[in-house]
Each structure stands twice: as C-alpha cells, then as structure tokens.
C-alpha cells in the first residue's frame, strides 16, 4: 500500500513538472531591421531590448526567444511594413513613416521642418501626439505599434558645394520621398527628386542630386560623407522623420497576457526614450568619427549662425500653412496637431 502511495505521489510530482510554466514551450519571434548588425538601430536598440524581453519572460517560465535579421536578408528594402502585415516576420523595427502618406494621417507632422533639436524631443512629441489624437494613431492600426524610433533630426547637410545661406539651396536637387518634403525643398527654390533612399549614395556620387540633409547616424550608415565635400550644420533639424516598430497582430494575440504585459512595459515610452537617448549620445560620437576622417581629407564645415537661420525658418512658413490646409481639407485637425507639435518640440528640446 505504501509503495502504491509513493508511486502515485511520484507520478503526481512528475505531472506537475511536465505542466509547470517553467517548462513552457519557447515563444520564437523573428524580428527584422534593415540596417547593419553594427548600427545603433540593432546594436544599441534591438539587441538590448531583446535581452530584456528574454530575461523577463524566462523569469516567469514563458520564455521568448528573439532572432534578429538585418539588412535585406529576408525582406527587400522598403517592404518592412508589408512583411509584418503578411507575417513574413513577426516584427520589424525600422518601418518608414512614409506609410502615413498613403493613409493621409496627421502623423506626417513629424516630417515638417525645424521643429526638433534632438532625437528625444522628436520621440516624446510623437508619443504625446499619438496618445492625444486618434487621427495620429489610425495609420498604424493594421499592426501592433510597439514604439516610435525617430531618426536624429536632419541637422547636417552633406553637399557637393558650400552651402551657407538659404539662397544657396536655390536650383539644387535633393532627395524628397513625399509631398511634405517635396514642398520643403521647393520652398527654398530647390528641385525635389523622388528616388529610393537606398539609392541616395549613388545619386550623390553621380551628381544626380546635390545634397542630402540627414543625421550623423544616417551619414555613417549610408556613407554620405564619402561622396560629399561640405557639411552645413543647422541648430534645428531640417526635418525629423521617424520610424516605427510594429508587430503582426496574430503574433501579438497569440502570446499569453503576462508575456504581453512584459512587452508593454518595455515598449511605448520606455523604448522611445531608450532609443532616442542612444541616438543623441551616438550622434556626438559619430560626429567625432566622421569629423576625424573629414579633417584628414580637408573637407569643409560651416555652422549657420542664428541670424541667418532665422531666414531659413521664415522661408518654410508657407510649408506649415500648406500642410495645415491639406490636413484640414481631409477633415483632420491639422492646425491643432501642428501647434501641439511645435510647442512639444520646444518643450522637449530644452
């Protein structure tokens, strides 16, 4: 009888081990980013985020294993959002905000010029607007929005010739992927050229475009400094633009609530700030790296003084007016969103 009881007890304990959460099946996720493994997007953002997710889910016995894919290994450049929607990958962290152009959303306010001094200011502004305005959120509803990850404000112009005044931009060609940037370039009398971003390096090298306004991270990742001889430094970003991280809804809904809770705690505002702080820190480092290379090659730098920059800001005012009108004609709160973005940009830039 005692042997039978002992056997039953052993079977009971074994069954507990088998069904214990500590032995739950691992949740495997495929996460994509279009940059290189050494980029700030991957090395300074995705890798630490993945480790935090894996450690915290393992601690509750429902481990998540994240595999990171980079470059164009499984997704062609520019197809990230479609890949998430189709389930080709579970998540992508480098989805271009140009998708809001198709949806006509007011999130496009982030592409307007001279609103943000830092990446963090842009990130926190985007989050506040997302939380306040349904019209800001709607373009991203087809997938689970994880976080905003603004690129650094485009406060460096990499050019083929010296650019010191706003008038110097007249007649010059540059990359313009959407209507808002198109209007911005045109406001300076420039010529907007719509080409895939991946082709900007070659376009600069061949003289198909004359300059590109970007941040130091983009300059390093895409090597714009190699094919240009001049840098014009602006006090505020030419435009910010921003990327988003999104997850396939089926993937999200398949995860247990307590696992989703961990993701939520490590997404949203947490990751927006984490990413932005890394970008702002890295911007200074990369500026030093590129600056060192440029110094050896005799490339020229020019910092636009505030007195001159005020003229730049005056010249883009029609871009604001046009954007507000375009949004209002669609029944969207263009003026309110713009005013909020402007105030928040100033607030978070301090």
C-alpha positions in Angstrom: 0.0 0.0 0.0 2.8 2.4 0.9 4.6 1.6 -2.3 1.4 2.4 -4.2 1.0 5.7 -2.4 4.7 6.6 -3.1 4.3 5.7 -6.7 1.1 7.9 -7.0 2.9 10.7 -5.3 5.9 10.4 -7.6 3.5 10.4 -10.7 1.8 13.5 -9.3 5.0 15.4 -8.8 6.2 14.4 -12.3 2.9 15.7 -13.8 3.5 19.0 -12.0 6.9 19.3 -13.6 5.6 18.4 -17.0 2.8 21.0 -16.9 4.8 23.6 -14.9 5.2 27.0 -16.6 8.9 26.6 -16.0 8.8 24.1 -18.9 6.5 26.0 -21.1 7.2 26.0 -24.8 9.5 28.8 -26.0 7.9 31.6 -28.0 10.1 32.2 -31.0 9.9 35.6 -32.7 11.6 36.8 -36.0 12.4 40.5 -35.7 13.8 42.4 -38.7 15.8 45.6 -39.1 17.0 46.9 -42.4 20.3 48.3 -41.1 23.6 46.5 -40.4 24.3 44.4 -37.2 26.6 47.2 -36.0 24.1 50.1 -36.4 22.6 51.9 -33.5 19.2 50.5 -34.5 20.5 47.0 -33.9 23.5 47.0 -31.6 22.2 49.9 -29.5 18.5 49.2 -29.5 17.2 45.8 -30.7 19.9 43.7 -29.0 19.5 45.2 -25.5 15.7 45.2 -25.9 15.7 41.6 -26.9 17.8 40.6 -24.0 15.5 42.4 -21.6 12.5 40.6 -23.1 14.2 37.2 -23.0 15.3 37.6 -19.4 12.0 38.8 -18.0 9.9 36.2 -19.9 12.3 33.4 -18.8 11.8 34.5 -15.2 8.1 33.8 -15.4 8.6 30.5 -17.1 7.3 31.6 -20.5 10.5 32.2 -22.4 10.6 34.3 -25.6 13.5 33.8 -28.0 14.1 36.6 -30.4 16.0 36.1 -33.6 17.2 39.3 -35.3 17.5 39.6 -39.0 19.3 42.6 -40.6 19.7 44.2 -44.0 17.9 42.7 -46.9 18.5 39.2 -45.8 14.8 38.2 -45.7 12.9 41.5 -46.7 13.7 43.8 -49.6 14.5 47.4 -48.5 11.2 49.4 -48.1 9.0 46.3 -47.7 9.2 46.1 -43.9 5.6 47.0 -43.1 4.1 44.7 -45.7 6.3 41.9 -44.4 4.9 42.5 -40.9 1.3 42.5 -42.2 1.8 39.3 -44.1 3.5 37.6 -41.2 6.8 37.1 -43.1 8.4 38.4 -39.9 6.7 38.8 -36.5 8.0 42.3 -36.1 10.1 45.0 -37.8 11.8 47.9 -36.1 12.7 50.0 -39.0 9.4 50.8 -40.7 9.5 54.1 -42.6 6.9 56.7 -41.6 6.2 57.4 -45.2 3.4 54.9 -44.8 1.4 57.7 -43.2 1.4 59.4 -46.5 -0.7 56.7 -48.0 -3.1 56.9 -45.1 -3.1 60.7 -45.1 -2.6 60.9 -41.3 -1.5 63.8 -39.3 1.5 61.8 -38.1 3.1 63.4 -41.1 3.6 66.5 -38.9 6.9 64.8 -37.9 8.3 65.5 -41.4 7.8 69.3 -41.1 11.0 71.4 -40.9 12.7 73.0 -37.9 10.6 71.5 -35.0 13.2 69.4 -33.1 16.7 69.9 -31.8 17.2 66.3 -30.5 16.0 62.8 -31.2 14.5 62.6 -27.8 12.4 65.7 -28.4 11.0 64.2 -31.6 10.3 60.8 -29.9 8.5 62.3 -26.9 6.5 64.6 -29.2 5.4 61.7 -31.4 4.3 59.8 -28.3 2.3 62.6 -26.8 0.5 63.2 -30.2 -0.1 59.5 -30.6 -1.8 59.4 -27.2 -3.8 62.5 -27.7 -5.1 62.2 -31.3 -6.9 59.2 -32.8 -6.1 60.7 -36.2 -2.4 60.3 -35.4 -2.8 56.7 -34.4 -5.0 55.5 -37.3 -2.3 54.9 -39.9 -0.6 52.4 -37.6 -3.6 50.3 -36.7 -3.0 47.4 -39.1 -0.2 46.1 -36.9 0.5 46.4 -33.2 2.5 49.5 -32.7 5.4 48.8 -30.4 7.3 52.2 -30.3 8.4 55.2 -32.2 12.0 55.4 -33.0 12.8 58.8 -34.6 16.0 59.2 -36.5 18.1 62.0 -35.4 16.9 65.5 -36.6 18.5 66.2 -40.0 20.7 69.0 -38.8 23.6 68.3 -41.1 23.6 69.0 -44.9 26.1 66.9 -46.8 26.7 68.6 -50.1 28.8 68.8 -53.2 29.3 72.5 -52.9 29.5 75.0 -50.0 26.0 76.0 -48.6 25.9 78.9 -46.2 22.6 80.6 -46.8 19.1 79.6 -47.7 19.6 81.2 -51.1 22.4 78.8 -51.8 19.8 75.9 -51.9 18.1 77.5 -54.9 18.2 75.4 -58.0 19.8 72.4 -56.2 18.4 68.9 -56.4 17.9 66.7 -53.3 16.1 63.6 -52.1 12.3 64.1 -51.5 10.3 61.0 -50.7 6.9 62.5 -50.0 4.7 65.6 -50.6 5.8 67.3 -47.3 9.5 67.1 -48.1 8.7 68.0 -51.7 7.1 71.2 -50.5 10.0 71.9 -48.1 12.6 71.6 -50.9 10.5 73.7 -53.2 10.2 76.5 -50.5 14.0 77.1 -50.9 13.7 77.1 -54.7 15.2 73.6 -54.9 14.3 70.6 -57.1 12.9 67.6 -55.3 13.9 64.2 -56.6 12.0 61.1 -55.6 14.3 58.1 -55.6 14.6 55.1 -53.2 16.6 56.1 -50.2 18.9 53.2 -50.7 20.0 55.0 -54.0 20.9 58.3 -52.4 24.6 57.5 -52.1 24.9 56.7 -55.8 22.8 59.8 -56.7 25.2 62.0 -54.7 28.2 60.3 -56.2 27.0 60.7 -59.8 25.7 64.3 -59.3 22.0 63.3 -59.8 21.4 65.2 -56.5 23.4 68.0 -54.9 22.9 67.4 -51.2 21.2 65.4 -48.6 20.1 66.7 -45.2 20.4 63.9 -42.6 21.7 63.0 -39.1 25.1 61.6 -38.3 23.9 58.1 -37.9 22.4 58.0 -41.4 25.6 59.6 -42.7 27.7 56.8 -41.2 25.3 54.0 -42.1 24.9 55.1 -45.7 28.4 56.7 -46.1 27.1 60.1 -47.4 30.3 61.7 -46.1 32.4 59.7 -48.6 30.9 61.3 -51.7 30.4 64.9 -50.5 33.0 67.6 -49.6 31.0 70.1 -47.5 28.9 70.0 -44.3 26.4 72.7 -43.2 25.5 72.5 -39.6 22.0 73.7 -38.6 20.8 74.4 -35.0 17.5 72.6 -35.6 16.7 69.6 -37.7 15.8 70.3 -41.4 13.2 67.6 -40.7 13.0 64.8 -38.2 11.1 62.0 -39.8 10.6 59.0 -37.7 10.5 55.2 -37.9 8.2 52.8 -36.0 8.5 49.3 -34.6 5.4 47.2 -35.3 4.3 43.6 -34.6 2.0 41.4 -36.6 -1.4 41.3 -34.8 -1.7 37.5 -35.0 1.7 37.2 -33.3 0.7 39.6 -30.6 -2.6 38.0 -29.9 -1.0 34.5 -29.7 1.1 35.5 -26.7 -0.2 35.0 -23.1 -1.4 38.1 -21.3 1.5 38.1 -18.8 4.0 37.9 -21.7 2.2 40.8 -23.4 2.4 42.8 -20.2 6.2 42.5 -20.2 6.3 43.6 -23.8 4.1 46.6 -23.0 6.3 47.6 -20.1 9.4 47.5 -22.4 7.7 49.2 -25.4 6.0 52.6 -25.9 7.5 55.4 -23.9 10.2 53.3 -22.4 11.7 52.2 -25.8 11.1 55.6 -27.4 13.2 57.3 -24.7 15.8 54.4 -24.6 16.3 54.6 -28.4 16.3 58.4 -28.5 18.9 58.7 -25.7 21.1 56.2 -27.6 20.7 58.2 -30.8 21.6 61.5 -29.2 24.6 60.0 -27.4 25.8 58.3 -30.6 25.3 61.4 -32.7 28.1 63.1 -30.8 30.4 60.1 -31.1 29.7 59.7 -34.9 30.2 63.4 -35.5 33.6 63.0 -33.9 34.4 59.9 -36.0 33.3 61.5 -39.3 34.9 64.7 -38.3 38.2 63.0 -37.9 38.0 61.4 -41.3 36.9 64.7 -42.9 39.8 66.6 -41.3 42.3 64.3 -42.9 40.7 64.8 -46.2 40.3 68.6 -45.9 36.5 68.7 -46.1 34.8 71.9 -45.0 32.4 72.6 -42.2 30.1 75.7 -41.8 27.8 76.4 -38.9 24.8 78.5 -39.8 24.5 81.4 -37.3 21.2 82.2 -35.6 20.8 85.5 -37.5 21.0 83.6 -40.8 19.0 80.6 -39.7 16.0 82.9 -38.9 15.8 83.5 -42.7 15.7 79.7 -43.2 12.7 79.5 -40.8 10.9 82.3 -42.4 11.2 80.7 -45.8 9.5 77.5 -44.7 6.4 79.1 -43.1 4.4 78.5 -46.3 5.2 74.8 -45.8 3.4 74.9 -42.5 0.4 76.7 -43.9 0.1 74.4 -46.9 0.4 71.3 -44.6 -2.3 72.6 -42.2 -4.6 73.4 -45.2 -4.1 69.9 -46.7 -4.9 68.2 -43.4 -8.0 70.4 -42.7 -9.4 69.7 -46.2 -9.3 66.0 -45.3 -11.2 66.7 -42.1 -8.2 66.2 -39.9 -7.1 68.5 -37.0 -4.1 69.9 -38.9 -3.8 73.2 -37.1 -4.2 71.7 -33.6 -1.7 69.0 -34.3 0.8 71.4 -35.7 0.6 73.8 -32.8 1.0 70.9 -30.3 3.9 69.5 -32.2 5.6 73.0 -32.3 5.1 73.5 -28.5 6.1 70.0 -27.6 9.2 70.2 -29.7 10.2 73.4 -27.9 9.4 71.9 -24.5 11.3 68.6 -25.0 14.3 70.4 -26.7 15.1 72.3 -23.5 
